[in-house]
Amino acid sequence: MPKPNAFYAQSGGVTSVINASAAGAIETARANKDRIGRVLAGRNGIIGALTEDLIDTSKEPARAIAALMHTPGGAFGSCRYKLKGLDTHRAQYERLLDVFRAHDIRYFFYNGGNDSADTCLKVSQIAESLGYPLTAVHVPKTVDNDLAVTDNCPGFGSVAKYVATSMREAAFDVASMALTSTKVFVLEVMGRHAGWITAAVGLASDETTPIPLVLLFPEIPFDEAKFLQAVDERTKAFGYCCVGVSEGLRNAEGRLMAEAGTRDAFGHAQLGGVGPLIAKLVKDRLNYKYHWAVADYLQRAARHLASKTDVEQAYAVGKAAVELALSGKNAVMPAIVRVSDKPYRWKIGVAPLSEVANTEKMLPRDYVSDDGYGITDKARAYLVPLIKGEAPPPYRDGLPQYVRLKNVEVPKKLASTFEP
C-alpha cells in the first residue's frame, strides 16, 4: 500500500538557516520511508498548498538536500500570507484539505514564526472538525526570537552573530577616523516589537573590546533629551559613539517612530527607516558628523557568518518535527530547551501550539541596563551561547557556493482553482 505523504512549507521572512530545518525534515522523512511516502513542498509557502502548486522533493538527490544545510533563503519560496479566521474564511481551510486529500497528504509541517504557528493550529482544528486524518506540527523559525515557550528561535543566533560582528567592525572603523571625520555611527536592526536583535548588538562590546554603545530597544520608550545626553557623553569621553536601534523603536506615546503608513500582508505596519531618523537627530541637535546603515536583509541572509549552534538547532527542530508527527503528536511545536549556560547544553522539548500561537516573547527588562541603553550580564549569559561556533559554507573562487533545487512540480489533480 502507498504510504501517506507529507507537506512542508516555509513562511514569512526567511533566515540563513531555515533551509537547515528543511533538510532535517526531509532527511528524517526519507529515513522513515516505511511510514512516509514523499515530502511535497509548497511553492511560495502556504500559497502553494492553496493553489495546488506543489514541489516533489523526492526528485532531489541526497547531496542537494544535504547542501540545504549551508544555503540561505527559502529553498522552496516563502510568503507573507496569513490565513484568516476559521469562522469567516472557512473556504481557505477546506481548500487546503481538498489539496491534501487529493495528494494523500497526512502530515503538515509549517516552518515559520508567530503567524504560521497560528495557521498550523487552525489547520489542525479544521482537519479534526471535518474528520480528516492530518497531523500538524509547527517548525519554529524567526530572527526576531519572539516565539513563546522555546528558549530561542532558529535563525536568531546567526542574526545575533552578524549584527554583533558588524557593529564591532564598524566601531573599529569609526574609532580610527573620529578625530577628523565621523563621530557617530548608527546601525538599524530588525525587531518590530521585541528587542532581542538590538540586545545582540550589545555583544559587540565586552571587557576586552570596549565600545561606547547606545542601544535603543522597542520595549523602552524613546526619550530624545536623555538619548542625546547619552550620545554626547560617550562621544566626549571616547571620541566617538555607536548606536544600535531597533526598527520598532517607539516614542513616549507608543507610536512607531518610523511607521510609513502602510501595512504588509500580515497586517503589520511597514516601517520606514528609523536609523536615518536617529542619525539626523544627532546631527541636528549635537552637530556631530554621522554615518548610518540598515542591516535589513543582510542580517538574515548572511549564511557565511552563521552560528554553528544556530545551524545545529535549525536542523534539530526540522528532524524533531517529523519524529513528533510519527509518534502521534498533533498541534505541537518542537521547542529548544536550555539545560545549562556553562557549559551550554540544550535539548528538544514539545510545546502545544495553543501556548505558542499569537503570543510574543519580549525582551525581559532585567536584560536591559538600568539606564535603558545597554545589556546586563544576564542578557550576555543568554546571548553568548547562541552565537558560538562557525559553520562556513563551501567556497569556490572566493565566493560561497549554495544549492538551487530543481523544484519539480507535482501534477495537479484538482479541476478547480483557487485565488488566494
Salt bridges, closest charged atoms under 4 A:
GLU52 OE2 - HIS103 NE2 2.72
ASP53 OD1 - ARG43 NE 2.98
ASP56 OD2 - ARG38 NH1 2.89
GLU94 OE2 - ARG90 NE 2.99
ASP98 OD1 - ARG101 NH1 3.16
ASP104 OD1 - ARG106 NE 3.13
ASP115 OD1 - LYS82 NZ 3.26
ASP115 OD2 - HIS268 NE2 3.38
ASP118 OD2 - LYS122 NZ 2.97
ASP151 OD2 - ARG338 NE 3.19
ASP206 OD2 - ARG168 NH2 2.98
GLU224 OE2 - ARG285 NE 3.11
ASP232 OD2 - LYS236 NZ 3.12
GLU259 OE2 - ARG263 NH2 3.83
ASP284 OD2 - LYS280 NZ 2.68
GLU323 OE2 - LYS319 NZ 2.62
ASP341 OD1 - ARG338 NH1 2.68
GLU360 OE2 - HIS193 ND1 2.94
ASP366 OD2 - LYS378 NZ 2.82
ASP371 OD2 - ARG234 NH2 3.62
GLU390 OE2 - LYS161 NZ 2.72
GLU409 OE2 - LYS412 NZ 3.17
